Amino acid sequence: MSDKVILSSKAHWGRDPRLREDSVIRIRFTDVDAKKRALGRLAGRFPFKSWATGEMLVPEGALGFLATENIAFQVEGPATYEQITPSLRDPASAPVQ
């Protein structure tokens, strides 16, 4: 996956109690326009993570919402623990003096 990640502004991904590891689903959109529409509709309603590869993590409840909005997507499967939890490493750490 690409390092470029878009996070929803509604909730901090790793801190939202509604997001358990078993309730976060990895999806992929059929085209760029569908992904743009989904980003616009999900923002402020559901927390999500989106990668430049076209993959997106959404809570299970967002699947029905996207379907009722007629946004085409494919379910890839449940998210992994590594995808859900925030990275703790800072790649640009300060030099030790």
C-alpha positions as CSV (number, residue, x, y, z in Angstrom):
1,M,0.0,0.0,0.0
2,S,1.0,3.6,-0.5
3,D,2.1,5.7,2.4
4,K,-0.4,8.4,1.5
5,V,-3.4,8.0,3.8
6,I,-6.5,10.2,4.1
7,L,-8.2,10.2,7.5
8,S,-11.7,11.2,8.3
9,S,-11.9,14.4,10.5
10,K,-14.8,13.1,12.5
11,A,-13.0,10.7,14.8
12,H,-9.4,9.6,15.5
13,W,-9.4,6.2,13.9
14,G,-7.7,4.3,16.7
15,R,-9.7,5.9,19.5
16,D,-13.3,5.5,18.3
17,P,-15.0,2.9,20.5
18,R,-17.4,2.0,17.7
19,L,-14.5,0.7,15.7
20,R,-13.5,-2.8,16.8
21,E,-11.2,-4.9,14.8
22,D,-14.0,-7.2,13.7
23,S,-16.3,-4.3,12.6
24,V,-13.9,-2.5,10.2
25,I,-14.1,-3.6,6.5
26,R,-11.6,-3.0,3.7
27,I,-13.3,-2.0,0.4
28,R,-12.2,-0.9,-3.0
29,F,-14.0,1.3,-5.5
30,T,-14.6,0.4,-9.1
31,D,-13.3,3.8,-10.4
32,V,-11.9,7.2,-9.2
33,D,-15.3,9.0,-9.5
34,A,-16.9,6.4,-7.2
35,K,-14.2,6.9,-4.6
36,K,-14.5,10.7,-4.8
37,R,-18.2,10.5,-4.3
38,A,-17.7,8.1,-1.4
39,L,-15.2,10.4,0.3
40,G,-17.6,13.3,0.0
41,R,-20.5,11.3,1.4
42,L,-18.6,9.6,4.3
43,A,-16.9,12.7,5.6
44,G,-18.6,13.9,8.8
45,R,-20.8,10.7,8.9
46,F,-18.4,7.8,9.4
47,P,-14.7,7.5,10.3
48,F,-12.6,6.1,7.5
49,K,-9.0,5.6,6.2
50,S,-8.3,5.9,2.5
51,W,-5.1,5.0,0.5
52,A,-4.0,6.2,-2.9
53,T,-4.2,2.5,-4.0
54,G,-8.0,2.8,-4.0
55,E,-8.5,0.8,-0.8
56,M,-10.5,2.3,2.0
57,L,-11.3,1.1,5.6
58,V,-14.8,1.8,6.8
59,P,-17.0,0.7,9.7
60,E,-19.4,-2.0,8.8
61,G,-22.4,0.4,9.1
62,A,-21.0,2.5,6.3
63,L,-21.5,-0.3,3.8
64,G,-25.2,0.1,3.8
65,F,-24.9,3.8,3.6
66,L,-22.7,3.6,0.5
67,A,-25.1,1.2,-1.1
68,T,-28.2,3.4,-0.5
69,E,-26.2,6.3,-2.1
70,N,-25.7,4.1,-5.2
71,I,-21.9,4.2,-4.9
72,A,-20.3,1.0,-6.4
73,F,-17.6,-0.7,-4.3
74,Q,-16.2,-4.2,-3.8
75,V,-15.7,-5.7,-0.4
76,E,-12.1,-6.9,0.0
77,G,-12.6,-8.3,3.5
78,P,-12.0,-7.4,7.2
79,A,-9.3,-5.0,8.0
80,T,-6.1,-6.2,9.7
81,Y,-5.0,-5.0,13.1
82,E,-2.0,-3.2,11.4
83,Q,-4.3,-1.3,9.1
84,I,-6.6,-0.1,12.0
85,T,-4.0,1.0,14.6
86,P,-2.2,4.2,14.1
87,S,1.5,4.1,13.4
88,L,3.7,4.8,16.4
89,R,6.9,5.5,14.6
90,D,7.9,8.9,13.6
91,P,10.0,8.6,10.4
92,A,11.5,12.1,10.8
93,S,13.0,11.8,14.3
94,A,15.4,14.5,15.6
95,P,19.1,13.6,15.7
96,V,20.6,12.8,19.1
97,Q,23.2,15.2,20.3
